Amino acid sequence: MKEQLIALHKNAYVPISNFPVSACVVTKDDSMFFGVNVEDASTRAGTCAERNAIFAAITAGYKKGDFKEVHVMISSGKIGTPCFVCRQMINELFDRDSKIICYSTNGETKIYTVEELCPYPFGEEDLK
């Protein structure tokens, strides 16, 4: 997975930040969907790699509860975690014990659960 994520960095569209991020979402049937971050001059209209991968899976017909894990790699050589917008999306679609596996380009890996990265979730039940 690490090599695939590193290779994906070249596909990121990051003319402003020059900070490629790549991600892979794995579903419970072991299908994989990849994404990279895409930004633009307004910076608000772009999207993160994690959400791009999630959206690709949803476009292919996967639903809440079909997701198993997220893999994410930032380009700085450090381990990075999903931003809070991505965490919200992950929290809504993944089980609380699903894994979020974060890699550095230097070969380090850190594994979290959704519950660890989203200890105080906001979800559908909060809107009722």
N, C-alpha and C positions, 0 to 999 in steps of 0.2 A: 504494500500500500504506500509506503514512504516514497518509493521511486515514482509511482504514478502521480502522487501529489506534487513532488518536485517538478516533474515534467509538465504538469498542468500550469505551473507558475507562468510559463511563457505565453499562455493563452489569456491571462488576466489583462484587462484594459484599465490601466492605472496611470494615465498621463499626468495627473496632478500629484498624487502621493508617492508614486513609484514604489508601492508597497503591495506586491502580489500576495494573494491569499487563495488557497485551493482547498476544496472540501469534497468529501464523498459521503453520501447517505447510503446505508445498507438497510434493506428491508428484511422482514422476518423470513421471506422466501429466498433470501440472499441475492436479490437483485441489487445492482449498484448504480447510483446516479451521481454524476460529478458536477461540480460547479466551480467557478472562479469569481472573484469580485470584479465588478464593472462600475466605473465611475464616470462622471461627466463634469463639465465646467461648473454646473450649479451645485455639485456634490450631493444634493438631496435626491436626485433622480436615479442614482445608481443603486446597486444592491450588493450585498455581501455574498461570498462564496457559499456559505452554509445555506442561506435562503435560496440561492440559485439551484443548489442540489436538491433541496426539499421541494421546490416548485417543479423541478423536472420530474420528480417521483409522483407528485400530485397530478401533473399533466398526463402521466402515463397511467393514471387510474388508482394509485395508492391512496389510502385514507388514514385518518387518525387511528392509531393502534397497529398499523402495518409496519411501523418503523422499528428497527433494532438498534442501530448505532450511527453515530456521526464521527467522521474522521476529519481533522482540520490541521492545516499547516500554514504558518505565516512565513514570510521570506527573510526575517531579520536574523535568523540563527538562534532565536529564542523560542521557547514554547509559548504559544499564545492560546487564549480561550475565546470562544464566541462572544461577540458584543452582546449587549443587553437586548437589543431588538431581535437578534438571532436566538438568544436564550428564551425569549417569550414564545417565539414560533416553535422551538424545540419542546418547551414545556407543554404547549398545547397539543402537540402531535405524538410525542413519544411517551412511553411508560416512565414512571419515576425512577426505575432501576436501570433504564437504558444507559448505555455507555457513550461517553463523549471522549474520544481518543485524540489527544493533541500531540503533535509532533513538532520537533525543531528540524531545520534543514541540516543540523549537525548530528542527527541520529538519536536524540533524546525523545522519550515518550512519557506522557503523563496521562493517566486514565481517571476520569471523573464519572460520576453518575449524574443524571439530570437533577436528582434531588440535591446533590452537593453543590451544583452550580446555580440552582434555582431553589434555595431553601424556603423562600416565602413566595410561593407562586400566586399569580393572578390569573384566573381562568374563567370559563363560562359561568360557573356557579356564582362568581362574584357579581355578575351582571343581572342576577335575578333578585 
